[in-house]
Amino acid sequence: MSPQLLSEEGIKKLLQAHPLWELSNETFLTCIIKDRNYQNLVDLVLKISEIAEEMNHHPDIIFSWGKLQIDITTHESGGITLRDQLFIEKLGQIFNQSEIFLS
């Protein structure tokens, strides 16, 4: 059984609580992080991958010099679910501990 999709109101509250994230294509949550220190972003990708493995919930990551984009959705449900909410809450803890510039 696929996880239940969050309601529009649930997504709105989630985005208000996590302002680094935005809704993309109505089915993804996207966060873009910028930092001129390449190694900071590499380290962040490694931390994200640890959370993804721990939760068995894997985001799409687009990584280039100075920029990291994270897209998360629950593919089997076709949109945003509680799994995505829990994922970005865990990432929020990492972001709070990080010294990178969050855009």
N, CA and C atoms as an extended XYZ file, in Angstrom:
309
Properties=species:S:1:pos:R:3:atomname:S:1:resname:S:1:resid:I:1 pbc="F F F"
N         0.839       -1.183        0.000 N   MET     1
C         0.000        0.000        0.000 CA  MET     1
C         0.887        1.250        0.000 C   MET     1
N         0.603        2.153       -0.896 N   SER     2
C         1.389        3.388       -1.018 CA  SER     2
C         1.074        4.344        0.120 C   SER     2
N         2.088        5.099        0.566 N   PRO     3
C         1.827        6.121        1.590 CA  PRO     3
C         0.815        7.146        1.078 C   PRO     3
N         0.007        7.662        1.986 N   GLN     4
C        -1.039        8.621        1.633 CA  GLN     4
C        -0.440        9.991        1.332 C   GLN     4
N        -0.947       10.629        0.294 N   LEU     5
C        -0.496       11.968       -0.078 CA  LEU     5
C        -0.903       12.983        0.983 C   LEU     5
N        -0.046       13.976        1.198 N   LEU     6
C        -0.418       15.088        2.066 CA  LEU     6
C        -1.458       15.945        1.356 C   LEU     6
N        -2.348       16.544        2.115 N   SER     7
C        -3.343       17.459        1.551 CA  SER     7
C        -2.656       18.754        1.118 C   SER     7
N        -3.366       19.562        0.344 N   GLU     8
C        -2.815       20.863       -0.056 CA  GLU     8
C        -2.495       21.696        1.179 C   GLU     8
N        -3.380       21.634        2.172 N   GLU     9
C        -3.155       22.377        3.411 CA  GLU     9
C        -1.939       21.834        4.163 C   GLU     9
N        -1.779       20.519        4.162 N   GLY    10
C        -0.622       19.904        4.808 CA  GLY    10
C         0.674       20.324        4.149 C   GLY    10
N         0.676       20.384        2.822 N   ILE    11
C         1.871       20.824        2.082 CA  ILE    11
C         2.159       22.290        2.371 C   ILE    11
N         1.111       23.095        2.414 N   LYS    12
C         1.278       24.527        2.693 CA  LYS    12
C         1.911       24.732        4.074 C   LYS    12
N         1.427       24.012        5.078 N   LYS    13
C         1.989       24.119        6.429 CA  LYS    13
C         3.437       23.641        6.462 C   LYS    13
N         3.721       22.574        5.721 N   LEU    14
C         5.080       22.041        5.651 CA  LEU    14
C         6.038       23.080        5.070 C   LEU    14
N         5.629       23.727        4.002 N   LEU    15
C         6.476       24.730        3.361 CA  LEU    15
C         6.653       25.965        4.238 C   LEU    15
N         5.637       26.315        5.002 N   GLN    16
C         5.759       27.443        5.931 CA  GLN    16
C         6.769       27.122        7.034 C   GLN    16
N         6.780       25.874        7.469 N   ALA    17
C         7.701       25.455        8.528 CA  ALA    17
C         9.129       25.272        8.013 C   ALA    17
N         9.282       25.069        6.713 N   HIS    18
C        10.594       24.815        6.101 CA  HIS    18
C        10.755       25.725        4.879 C   HIS    18
N        11.072       26.997        5.118 N   PRO    19
C        11.088       27.985        4.028 CA  PRO    19
C        12.166       27.786        2.971 C   PRO    19
N        13.138       26.902        3.204 N   LEU    20
C        14.144       26.634        2.166 CA  LEU    20
C        13.576       25.770        1.038 C   LEU    20
N        12.427       25.180        1.276 N   TRP    21
C        11.821       24.260        0.312 CA  TRP    21
C        10.688       24.934       -0.427 C   TRP    21
N        10.482       24.493       -1.666 N   GLU    22
C         9.339       24.983       -2.445 CA  GLU    22
C         8.717       23.817       -3.190 C   GLU    22
N         7.487       24.011       -3.589 N   LEU    23
C         6.755       22.994       -4.333 CA  LEU    23
C         7.109       23.112       -5.813 C   LEU    23
N         7.463       21.976       -6.427 N   SER    24
C         7.799       21.940       -7.851 CA  SER    24
C         6.876       20.953       -8.558 C   SER    24
N         6.283       21.385       -9.633 N   ASN    25
C         5.421       20.522      -10.456 CA  ASN    25
C         4.337       19.817       -9.649 C   ASN    25
N         3.956       20.390       -8.528 N   GLU    26
C         2.904       19.878       -7.655 CA  GLU    26
C         3.170       18.493       -7.080 C   GLU    26
N         4.328       17.910       -7.388 N   THR    27
C         4.604       16.562       -6.890 CA  THR    27
C         5.971       16.426       -6.230 C   THR    27
N         6.784       17.456       -6.261 N   PHE    28
C         8.130       17.420       -5.688 CA  PHE    28
C         8.307       18.575       -4.717 C   PHE    28
N         9.140       18.354       -3.704 N   LEU    29
C         9.651       19.433       -2.869 CA  LEU    29
C        11.093       19.655       -3.299 C   LEU    29
N        11.468       20.905       -3.497 N   THR    30
C        12.800       21.249       -3.994 CA  THR    30
C        13.479       22.233       -3.058 C   THR    30
N        14.766       21.992       -2.827 N   CYS    31
C        15.598       22.891       -2.037 CA  CYS    31
C        16.889       23.132       -2.821 C   CYS    31
N        17.276       24.391       -2.937 N   ILE    32
C        18.531       24.738       -3.607 CA  ILE    32
C        19.465       25.369       -2.576 C   ILE    32
N        20.665       24.838       -2.519 N   ILE    33
C        21.667       25.298       -1.571 CA  ILE    33
C        22.865       25.796       -2.366 C   ILE    33
N        23.359       26.965       -1.985 N   LYS    34
C        24.517       27.533       -2.667 CA  LYS    34
C        25.654       27.720       -1.676 C   LYS    34
N        26.849       27.408       -2.123 N   ASP    35
C        28.041       27.604       -1.308 CA  ASP    35
C        29.237       27.632       -2.246 C   ASP    35
N        30.141       28.571       -2.047 N   ARG    36
C        31.331       28.667       -2.894 CA  ARG    36
C        32.406       27.667       -2.499 C   ARG    36
N        32.203       27.008       -1.367 N   ASN    37
C        33.155       26.002       -0.914 CA  ASN    37
C        32.680       24.631       -1.410 C   ASN    37
N        33.342       24.112       -2.402 N   TYR    38
C        32.972       22.838       -3.034 CA  TYR    38
C        32.897       21.709       -2.018 C   TYR    38
N        33.872       21.644       -1.127 N   GLN    39
C        33.923       20.545       -0.160 CA  GLN    39
C        32.728       20.572        0.795 C   GLN    39
N        32.245       21.762        1.149 N   ASN    40
C        31.053       21.849        2.000 CA  ASN    40
C        29.868       21.136        1.352 C   ASN    40
N        29.699       21.349        0.061 N   LEU    41
C        28.577       20.721       -0.640 CA  LEU    41
C        28.780       19.214       -0.777 C   LEU    41
N        30.006       18.791       -1.023 N   VAL    42
C        30.297       17.352       -1.085 CA  VAL    42
C        29.947       16.704        0.254 C   VAL    42
N        30.378       17.331        1.343 N   ASP    43
C        30.093       16.804        2.677 CA  ASP    43
C        28.589       16.734        2.921 C   ASP    43
N        27.871       17.745        2.458 N   LEU    44
C        26.417       17.762        2.636 CA  LEU    44
C        25.752       16.629        1.853 C   LEU    44
N        26.208       16.382        0.642 N   VAL    45
C        25.669       15.265       -0.144 CA  VAL    45
C        25.866       13.948        0.596 C   VAL    45
N        27.016       13.771        1.196 N   LEU    46
C        27.275       12.544        1.956 CA  LEU    46
C        26.337       12.409        3.153 C   LEU    46
N        26.077       13.511        3.839 N   LYS    47
C        25.140       13.477        4.969 CA  LYS    47
C        23.719       13.170        4.491 C   LYS    47
N        23.339       13.767        3.377 N   ILE    48
C        22.010       13.506        2.808 CA  ILE    48
C        21.882       12.033        2.435 C   ILE    48
N        22.941       11.470        1.863 N   SER    49
C        22.883       10.062        1.461 CA  SER    49
C        22.750        9.144        2.676 C   SER    49
N        23.352        9.516        3.806 N   GLU    50
C        23.201        8.723        5.024 CA  GLU    50
C        21.744        8.712        5.487 C   GLU    50
N        21.108        9.872        5.463 N   ILE    51
C        19.695        9.957        5.849 CA  ILE    51
C        18.840        9.152        4.873 C   ILE    51
N        19.136        9.291        3.586 N   ALA    52
C        18.362        8.570        2.566 CA  ALA    52
C        18.440        7.064        2.782 C   ALA    52
N        19.617        6.570        3.069 N   GLU    53
C        19.783        5.133        3.308 CA  GLU    53
C        19.083        4.711        4.595 C   GLU    53
N        19.224        5.511        5.632 N   GLU    54
C        18.591        5.223        6.918 CA  GLU    54
C        17.070        5.129        6.765 C   GLU    54
N        16.504        6.037        5.971 N   MET    55
C        15.046        6.085        5.799 CA  MET    55
C        14.552        5.241        4.627 C   MET    55
N        15.493        4.751        3.810 N   ASN    56
C        15.136        4.075        2.560 CA  ASN    56
C        14.202        4.970        1.727 C   ASN    56
N        14.610        6.219        1.631 N   HIS    57
C        13.837        7.231        0.894 CA  HIS    57
C        14.862        8.153        0.242 C   HIS    57
N        14.990        8.069       -1.075 N   HIS    58
C        16.127        8.655       -1.773 CA  HIS    58
C        15.721        9.839       -2.658 C   HIS    58
N        16.292       11.007       -2.393 N   PRO    59
C        15.990       12.179       -3.214 CA  PRO    59
C        16.780       12.157       -4.517 C   PRO    59
N        16.343       12.978       -5.444 N   ASP    60
C        17.152       13.282       -6.617 CA  ASP    60
C        18.079       14.417       -6.195 C   ASP    60
N        19.355       14.278       -6.510 N   ILE    61
C        20.340       15.290       -6.155 CA  ILE    61
C        21.047       15.749       -7.423 C   ILE    61
N        21.031       17.060       -7.627 N   ILE    62
C        21.745       17.658       -8.752 CA  ILE    62
C        22.852       18.508       -8.139 C   ILE    62
N        24.085       18.153       -8.472 N   PHE    63
C        25.243       18.761       -7.824 CA  PHE    63
C        26.138       19.391       -8.878 C   PHE    63
N        26.460       20.658       -8.676 N   SER    64
C        27.416       21.339       -9.547 CA  SER    64
C        28.218       22.307       -8.687 C   SER    64
N        29.238       22.919       -9.279 N   TRP    65
C        30.064       23.825       -8.497 CA  TRP    65
C        29.200       24.940       -7.931 C   TRP    65
N        29.240       25.069       -6.618 N   GLY    66
C        28.547       26.158       -5.959 CA  GLY    66
C        27.068       25.961       -5.745 C   GLY    66
N        26.520       24.836       -6.192 N   LYS    67
C        25.070       24.674       -6.120 CA  LYS    67
C        24.696       23.207       -5.936 C   LYS    67
N        23.726       23.000       -5.057 N   LEU    68
C        23.184       21.671       -4.807 CA  LEU    68
C        21.665       21.783       -4.823 C   LEU    68
N        21.029       20.955       -5.632 N   GLN    69
C        19.571       20.928       -5.679 CA  GLN    69
C        19.096       19.566       -5.198 C   GLN    69
N        18.135       19.586       -4.280 N   ILE    70
C        17.562       18.368       -3.732 CA  ILE    70
C        16.084       18.351       -4.088 C   ILE    70
N        15.633       17.286       -4.723 N   ASP    71
C        14.218       17.097       -5.057 CA  ASP    71
C        13.749       15.824       -4.383 C   ASP    71
N        12.632       15.916       -3.656 N   ILE    72
C        12.120       14.736       -2.972 CA  ILE    72
C        10.624       14.576       -3.256 C   ILE    72
N        10.225       13.335       -3.451 N   THR    73
C         8.826       12.963       -3.637 CA  THR    73
C         8.702       11.496       -3.284 C   THR    73
N         7.491       11.043       -3.111 N   THR    74
C         7.255        9.618       -2.922 CA  THR    74
C         6.708        9.096       -4.247 C   THR    74
N         7.591        8.520       -5.044 N   HIS    75
C         7.227        8.097       -6.398 CA  HIS    75
C         6.043        7.139       -6.408 C   HIS    75
N         6.034        6.190       -5.485 N   GLU    76
C         4.980        5.180       -5.491 CA  GLU    76
C         3.603        5.776       -5.211 C   GLU    76
N         3.567        6.960       -4.580 N   SER    77
C         2.297        7.627       -4.297 CA  SER    77
C         1.994        8.727       -5.305 C   SER    77
N         2.993        9.106       -6.086 N   GLY    78
C         2.795       10.140       -7.093 CA  GLY    78
C         2.765       11.546       -6.527 C   GLY    78
N         3.414       11.752       -5.384 N   GLY    79
C         3.418       13.093       -4.813 CA  GLY    79
C         4.062       13.118       -3.448 C   GLY    79
N         3.674       14.106       -2.673 N   ILE    80
C         4.305       14.379       -1.391 CA  ILE    80
C         3.532       13.696       -0.264 C   ILE    80
N         4.283       12.962        0.563 N   THR    81
C         3.689       12.205        1.652 CA  THR    81
C         4.399       12.521        2.964 C   THR    81
N         3.954       11.873        4.027 N   LEU    82
C         4.593       12.015        5.326 CA  LEU    82
C         6.064       11.611        5.264 C   LEU    82
N         6.404       10.652        4.427 N   ARG    83
C         7.816       10.248        4.277 CA  ARG    83
C         8.674       11.428        3.836 C   ARG    83
N         8.158       12.229        2.914 N   ASP    84
C         8.891       13.405        2.439 CA  ASP    84
C         9.012       14.445        3.551 C   ASP    84
N         7.928       14.610        4.296 N   GLN    85
C         7.951       15.551        5.414 CA  GLN    85
C         9.009       15.145        6.433 C   GLN    85
N         9.042       13.884        6.801 N   LEU    86
C        10.039       13.407        7.760 CA  LEU    86
C        11.455       13.577        7.216 C   LEU    86
N        11.614       13.353        5.917 N   PHE    87
C        12.929       13.500        5.290 CA  PHE    87
C        13.421       14.941        5.393 C   PHE    87
N        12.581       15.903        5.029 N   ILE    88
C        13.054       17.290        5.061 CA  ILE    88
C        13.227       17.786        6.496 C   ILE    88
N        12.471       17.221        7.439 N   GLU    89
C        12.696       17.578        8.844 CA  GLU    89
C        14.069       17.095        9.304 C   GLU    89
N        14.467       15.894        8.900 N   LYS    90
C        15.805       15.399        9.249 CA  LYS    90
C        16.885       16.239        8.576 C   LYS    90
N        16.655       16.617        7.317 N   LEU    91
C        17.625       17.481        6.639 CA  LEU    91
C        17.725       18.830        7.327 C   LEU    91
N        16.617       19.325        7.838 N   GLY    92
C        16.623       20.599        8.544 CA  GLY    92
C        17.574       20.589        9.720 C   GLY    92
N        17.665       19.460       10.405 N   GLN    93
C        18.600       19.339       11.520 CA  GLN    93
C        20.042       19.467       11.025 C   GLN    93
N        20.333       18.882        9.879 N   ILE    94
C        21.677       18.987        9.297 CA  ILE    94
C        21.947       20.414        8.832 C   ILE    94
N        20.958       21.033        8.187 N   PHE    95
C        21.131       22.399        7.713 CA  PHE    95
C        21.433       23.333        8.882 C   PHE    95
N        20.765       23.114       10.008 N   ASN    96
C        20.983       23.967       11.178 CA  ASN    96
C        22.392       23.833       11.737 C   ASN    96
N        23.017       22.696       11.507 N   GLN    97
C        24.378       22.460       11.991 CA  GLN    97
C        25.431       22.857       10.970 C   GLN    97
N        25.015       23.236        9.784 N   SER    98
C        25.940       23.489        8.691 CA  SER    98
C        26.347       24.963        8.646 C   SER    98
N        27.529       25.195        8.100 N   GLU    99
C        28.024       26.565        7.954 CA  GLU    99
C        27.897       27.055        6.513 C   GLU    99
N        27.156       26.346        5.701 N   ILE   100
C        27.013       26.758        4.305 CA  ILE   100
C        25.916       27.824        4.179 C   ILE   100
N        25.942       28.520        3.065 N   PHE   101
C        24.910       29.504        2.776 CA  PHE   101
C        23.686       28.777        2.224 C   PHE   101
N        22.577       28.939        2.887 N   LEU   102
C        21.346       28.308        2.436 CA  LEU   102
C        20.515       29.335        1.692 C   LEU   102
N        20.195       29.032        0.434 N   SER   103
C        19.438       29.993       -0.366 CA  SER   103
C        17.978       29.615       -0.400 C   SER   103
